[in-house]
């Protein structure tokens, strides 16, 4: 690889490829062919985003309520429409995820209401992405090896929890915390903080010994990858999923089609649903070597409607009606004003 003059990391508005040290502080680095290529992708991607009207028709003001008096601003004059990448620990193989778009901070209930260029969207979300990747590190294709109905988060319900659904919810969150945490205690602390932030009195009061019961049950269920839980594997998994995201984004840039990434899920216009499924499959296999994936969908895509109509006309017509209802949803005056302003002043 060739070297170039050093780049001084400034802030995310001026430098698109950011390298941070062990303390999270930006550091200087010398450009390589790889960093230049990554920056070129980000510039092209940000140009694609700049050409796309991304908004929520139901919002009269460009604000999404977050609770506690806080709002997420989606007005385009705020610098939250551009995307950058962040690598960690002074290592290009640690982290690398894409950050910056307001849609990444958008609550899920509002994300499904996002329109792009005044059209409804669908969101495809990987099921158990990091769990599947960890199994891949052990040479196991998880969804191929698992029973068809297998739920990676279902474990026996301990006496201190009230239901199987509550247990699954806690197990899922704890497992994801454990994948990213450096130690089990860190995972337990992160779990309690998350439950407290969500106003869950039961969850935030669970003691280490109780959470240890849940984690041990998860380790028993996922014995091949137990060694990675509470061992700081998350930052390496993030690097892998960021490479998947980069491949997907590059395809959509070449196609001139907008896409929004939220680390392990992707939002596209309903007409791009088939394209998204194909590209996600290809990118996942290319980066991980794993063939089997499961995707959960929010919204109804065009190809999904066409396929359903061929198999069951009644069900297909119901899906078509739902999609048409979504497309014709009331546009608030504020949304219409923002849309008119965008197309009036957008230079592209």
N, C-alpha and C positions, 0 to 999 in steps of 0.2 A: 504494500500500500504506500502511496506517496504522501508526504507530509506537506503542510502548508503553514502559513503564519498563524501564531496563536490566536484563539478567539477568547475575548474576555466576556464571561457570562454576565449579562446585565439583568434585565427582568424579562418576564415571559412575553412582553409586548414587542421586544426587540430581538431576542434570541429564541429561536424555535426549538433548538435541541439543547437541553439543559443537563449538565452533569453536576450532581451534588455529592458532597463528601459524607463521611459517617455521621456528621452532626447536622446534615440537611442543608449545609451552606453551599451555594454555587461555587464551582471552582473553574479555573482556566483549563483549557485543553487545546491541543493542536488538531486542526481539522485533518480528516482522512477521507479517502474515497467514500467510506461508509457514512460518515457524519454529513458529508456534502449531499450524498444521495438521500439520506433521511430528511435533510432540510429542504431539498427540492420537492420531495413528496408532500411535506407539510405546507410549503408555499402553494403548490398546486391545489391541495385540499382546501386550504383557507380561501383560495380564490373561488373554488367551487361553492363553498359555504357562503361566500359573499354574494354570489349570484342567486342564491336561493332564499326565498322568503320563508322563514321558519317562525311560526307563531301559533297561538291557540285562539281559535275564533270566539270561544266563550268568554275570553277575558276582555273587559272593556278597557281597563287600565293594563299596561304591560307589566303586571305584578302577579306573582303566584304566592298566595299566603302559605307560610311555613309554620305558623303557630308561634305563640309567645311574642306576638307583635312583630315578627320578622317576615320579610317578603323577599322573594327571588325576582330580580328585575330582568325582564327579557327584552326591553327596548333596545334597538340596535345601536343607539349611540353609546351604550355602555359596552366596555371592552370585554364582552363575554361571548363573542361569536367566533373568535379565533381559537385555534388549537395548537398546543405545543407538546413536546415529549420530555419526560423527566427520567433520567437514569440516576442510580443511587450508588453510594459507597465507593465513588470514584471508579466504578466498574461498568463497562458497557454491556455486561451480561446480567446486571442487576436492575430490575425495574424496566423502564422504557415505555410505560403506558402513556396514552394520549390524554391530555387534560385541557380544560379551558372553556368548553361550551356550556352554556347555562343548562342545557338538557341533561347534563351529568348530575346536576344538583336538584333536578326536578323530581318531586315525589312521583311514585309510579302511577298514582291515580290521575295525575295531570299529564304524564308522558303519553298515555294512550289517546289524549285529546290533541296532540301536536299535529299540525298540518304543515306540509311543505309545498310551497307554491300553490297554496289554496286547495290542496288535495289531502284527503285523509291518509294516514300512515298505518303500517303494521310494525310490530316489534318482534323479532325472533331472539330468544334467550337460550343460551346453552343450559342444559340440565346437568348440575354437578360438575361443572367444567374442571375445576382444580382437582377434584377427586378422580375424575377420569384421567387427567394428566399424570397424577401421581401413580396410578395403576400402570399407565404407559411407561413410566420410568422403570417399573418392575417387569416390563415386557408383557403386560396383561391388557387386553382390549376389554375394558370394563363392561360395556353394554353388550358385547358379544358373549362374555363369560357369565353375566348376571342372568337370573331368571327374568322373563319378560315383564313380570309385575313387580320386580324388585325395587324397593324404595331405599335409597342409600341412607336415609335419615330415620328409618323406623327401627326402634330398639325397645326392649321391654320397659314398661312404665314402672319407675320406682315408686315407693310408697309416699314420698314427699311431693309428688306431682299429682294433678287431679284427673288428667285424661290423656288418652293416646295422642290427641291432636296437640295438646300443650307440650307433651314430651317430644313429639316430632319437631315442633317449632323450636324448642330449646336445643334439641340435639343438632339440628341444622345450623343454627347460629353458632353453637359452641364448636362444632366441627370446623366451620369456616374460620372462626377465631383461632383455633388450634393450628390450622394450616399456616396461618400468618405469624403466629406468636413465636418468640424465641424460647419461651419456657411455658410449662403448663400453668404456672401461677399468673403469667402475663395473659394467657388465654382466659383464665377465670376472671381476672380484673377487667379485661376488655368486655367480656360477656356481661358482667354486672353493670358496667357503665352504659352499654347499649340498652339494656333493659330499663335502666333508670331514665335514660334520655327519652325512651318511649313511654314512660309513665307506668311501667309494669312493676307493681309493688312486690309481687311474688318473686319474679325473676331477679330483681336487684338485691333481694335478701338471701339468695341461695349462698350457702357457705362453700368454701373450697372442697370440703369433704363430700358434699352433695354433688357438686359439679364434677368431682373426680369419679363418682359413680357413673355419671353420664358419659364422661370421656372414656373410661375403661370399657364401657359397653360398646362405644363406637370403635375403639381399638380392636375389640374382639370381633366385631362385625367386619371390620376392614383390616384384618390382620396383615395382609401383604404390605400395607402402607402405614402401619401403626408407628413405625420408627420416624416418620416424617412429621407426626403431630406434636406440636410444641417444640419444634426444632428449627423454626425459621425458614421453612421451605417457600413461603409465600413470595418472597422477592424474586426467586428464580422462576416461579410459576408465572409471575407478572411479566417477566421478560418473554416467556414463551407465548403468553396470550397477546402481548403487544405485537409480536411478529405476525400472529394470525390476523390481528386487526389491521396491521400495515398492508398485508397482502390483499385483504378485502377492500380496503380504502383505495388501493392502487387500481384495482379492477374498476371500481365505480368512477374514479377519476377518468380513466381511459374511456369509459362509456358515457361520460358527461352526465351521470345520474347522481343526485344527492343522496348521502347516507350519513346518519348520525351514529357514533359509537359510544357505548356506555360500558367499556371494558370487556364484558362478556355477553353483551347483547347489542343489537343493531336495529335502527329504525330506518325504514325506506317507505316511499310512496306505495300505495296498495298495488299499483301496476308492476312494481319491481319485486313482488314476492317470490316468484319462481327464480328470478336471477339471484336473489339473495340466498335462497336455499342452496343453489348449485355452487355459488362462490364460497359460501361458508364451508360446505363440505370439502371442496377442493383445498381451501387454505388450511383447514384443520388437519387434513391428511398430510399435506405437504410439510407442515411444521412439526407435527407430532408423530407421524407414521401410524396413527391410529385411524381405523376405518369407520368405526361405529360411533355415531353421535346421536343425541336426542335434543331436539329444539322445542321450546314452548313458545307458542305464538299468542300475541295480544293483537286483536283486530282480525279483519277478514281481507285476504288478498284476492286479486282478480283471478289468478290461475286457480286458486282454491275454489272460487265460485264456479268457474268453468268445469273443473273436474267433478265437483259435487253434482252439478246439473246433469252430467253424463250418467252418473251412478244412481241418483235419486232426485228426480225433478222437483218434488215437493220440498225436500230439504234445501236443494240448490236455490229455489225461488225464495225461500226464507232467508238464506244467507245474502242473496242479491238484494232483497228488501232492506235488510239490516245495513248493508254497505251503502245503499242509496240514501237511507236515513242519515247515516253518519256524514255522507258527502253534502247533504242539504241542510246540515245543522245551522241554527241561527248564528249569523255573524254580527257581533256587537258593533256599535258605531265606532268604538275605539279600535277594534281590530280592522275595520274597513279603512279607517284613517291611516293606520300603520301600513296597511297593504298599499294604499294609494301613494303614500309617501315613499315607500320602498321602490315601487316601479317608476315613480316620477324622477327619483334622484339616483337610482342605481346606474352607474356608468357602464355596466356590462351589457 
